[in-house]
């Protein structure tokens, strides 16, 4: 249920396993608007208005169904109070995300559409959306002094002949490949990359992909199928020293999996700086 907290309107929400979001709104608060946050300097281009209906507890609700499909990005939530009253950003009340917690355990079709309601840095309610033509859900990593072992599970594809893992240096330049080890279900797989292969070209960032079969398109490894909208500061892996450099796998601001190679700081235990 939404409420007025001083000058703030609070809106609760729940989401089901398919990504359908139900917003709980104070009766008479108006309709809801969700709009794709534009990049800096660009105008707004995509927005959706949600009508309200009576809720089960005497309140009102608005449902963001599976249609429209949300473009990948961050969607801000507003309340529309009337034709001439403008729009107002809303603050979160209770968020029920339990249906998303074990999302990685369920096989998904592609294109993969994921939605996670979250709280922005300034305390407002928003929805993080991903839309991927193919997906490899990253699992636990194994990091040793000499190598990192990656594990993931394909959705909408299977590991076939000629499958290869690929790490591509961001900004152009070389790539590194690794042999894929497939599980019996031909969905789960793993591969190992030696750290010295990533440090040979100095500092940089390597983005992690899999090509599930010889002629198949590349699929990005990412961690999207749970209730964590921003994983970068939550899942932090150790940095491994390799000569004068530090190797660290990390999740990007889009929850994609990458590996950073940075200069080794002064002091044996000093942390390396992780890029975006």
N, C-alpha and C positions, 0 to 999 in steps of 0.2 A: 504494500500500500504506500502511496506517496504521501508526503506531508510537507507543510510549510515550516522551514526551520529559519526563523527570522525572515530574511528576504529570499531564502533559498527554497527551491522546490526539489524535493527528494522523490525519486522514482525507483521502486524495486523491480526486479526481473527474475525470471527463471528461464532455463533453456533445456530443451530435450535433446536426446542423443543425435537427432538429425540436424540440429542447429536452429530449430524453430524457437523464437524468443517471445515470451509473453511479458509485457511491461505492466506493472500495477501502478495505477494513477489515481490521484484524488478525484472524486466526482466533480465535474465542472471545471477541471483544470485545462481542458482543451485537447486538441489533437497532438500527436507526437510527430516530430520530423527527425529523420536520420539523414545526414548528409556526409558524403565522402569528403574528408579533409583534403583540400587542395595542397599541392606543393607550394612552397614559398614563392610569392610573386605571380601565381596563377589564379584565375577566377574559379569560383565554384561551378561545377558542371553537372554533378549527379546528386539528386536528393529524392527521398521518398517520404510521403506523408501517410501516416497511419491513423485511421479512424478509431475511435474508442467505442466500447460496448460495455454493458453492465457486467461486473464481475460477480463471483460467487459469494463474496463477503460483504456486499453492499457498496463496494468501491467500483472502479472502472478499470478496464484493461485495454491494451492495444497489442495486437499480435503482428510480429514481423515473421511472415511465413517463408517458405522455401522459394517462393516466387514473389518478389524479384530476387534474382541471384545477385548478391553483393559483389562488386568488384573488389579486388585485393587492395587493402589499405585500412585506414582508421576512420571509423564512422562516428561522428559526434551526434549526441542525442539532444533534442530541443523540445520544448513544449510550445505549442502555438495557441495563444489565448484568444485570438479573434482576428478578423480580417485586417484590423488596423492597429492591433496591439503588438505586432512584431513577434519575435521569437526569443526564447530564454533558455540558456543552457541549464541542464538539470544535474543535480547531485545524486549519488547513489543511496538508496535504502538497501534492504537486504537483497543479496544476489544468491540465487540457488543454482550452483554450477555442478551439482553432484553427478548429473548424467554425463558430464564430459570427462570425469576423472579417469575412467578406464577406457577411453575412446580408442586407444591404441590396440586393444584386444579384439576389436571388431574389424573385419575386412570391409573396405570401402570401394565404391565405384569411382571412376574418373569420368569427367573432370571432378576433382575433389574440392568441395566447398566447405569451409570451416568458419565458424563464428564463435567468438569468445567475448562476452561482456567483461569490461574491466574498468578500473578507476584510473584516470589520467594523473599526471604529475601534479596538476592543480586541483585535484579532488573531484573532477566531474565524471559523469557516466559516459562511456563510449563503447563501441563494439569493434574488436579487431577481426578482420575478415581476411581469409586466404582463398584463392581460387587457382588451382594448379591442374594442368593437363595430365600430369603424372606425379606420383608421390612415392618417396622412400622414407618411411618413418624411422628416424634414428633411434637406436637403443643405447645401452651402456657402452662406454668406451673403455678400452684397456690400455693404459699408458705405462710404458716402461722407460728405462734410461735410453734405449736405442730405437724404439718404434712405438707406434700407436696402432691398435687394432680397432677398427670401426665395425659396428654391427647395425643392421637396419632390416626393415621389412617392406616389401613392395606392396602397393595397393593399385589394383587395376592392371597389373602386369606380373609376369613370372620370369625367373632367371632361366635363360635359354643358352644355346650354344654361342660361344663368342662373347659372353658377358664379361665386362671389364669395369673396374672402378677407375675413376679419373679425378685427379686433383689439378685444377687449372689456376695458374698464377694470375691474380687479379691485375687488370691493366695491360694485359697482353704478355707475351713471352712464352716460356716453356710449359709443358704439361708433364705430369707424372702418372703412370698407370700402375695398377696392381691387379693380381689375379683374384677373382671373386670365388669364394667358397660358398656354395649353395647348400641350404638345409634340405631335408627330404621333401618338404612341402613346396619347394621351388619358389617360395615367397621370401623367406628369411635368408639372409646372407651375411657374410663378413669378409673383411680383407685387412691386410696389414701393410703399413707404409713405414719404411725406415726413415728416421729423422734426418739422416745424412743426405737423403735424396731431396729434402726440402730446404736444407741449409746451403746446398752447393751454389745457389744463385744469390745468396745474401738475404737481407731482410725483405719481407714482403708478406702478402696474404694469399693463401691457397683456398679456393672454394672447392667443395667436395661433391662429386657427382657419381652416378652409376649409369652405365649403358647396359640394360638388362639382357640384350642379345646383340648379335653382330651388327645388324642394320637398324637397331632401335634408336630413337632419340635419347639424348642425355636426360636424366632425372636428378634433380637436386635432392641431396639428403637434408632433411629438416625434422624438427620435433614440433608437430602441430596438433596432435590428437590427444589433448588433455585440456585442463582448465587454466593453463599458464599462458597469458597473452604476451608477456615480455620475459623471455627466458635468460637473456644475456647476463643479468646480474644475479640470477637465482642458481643456475647451473654453472659453476666456475671450476674449471679443470686446472690441475697444476701445470706450471711451466717447467720444461725440462732443459737444462743447460746442454748445449752442443757446441763445444769450442767457445767462441766469443758471441754466440747467439743463444736465444731462448725460443723453444718451440712450445706452442700452447694451442690445443684445440679449443674452440669456443663457439657459442651461438651468437649470430649476428642480431641486429635490431629487428630482423624479419624472422627470427627463429630458425634460420638456415645454419648448417654446420660448415665451419671453415677452420683453417689452421693459420695462426699468426706466427711469423718468424721475426723477432725483434732483437736489436742489440742487447747484449747482456749488460745489465746495470752494474755499477760499482757496488761491491758488497755481495757476498755469496748468496744471501737470502733475499735480496731486494726483488720486488715483483716486477714483471714486465708489463708494459702498457698494452692493453688489448684494443685493436682498432674496431671500427663499426662493422 
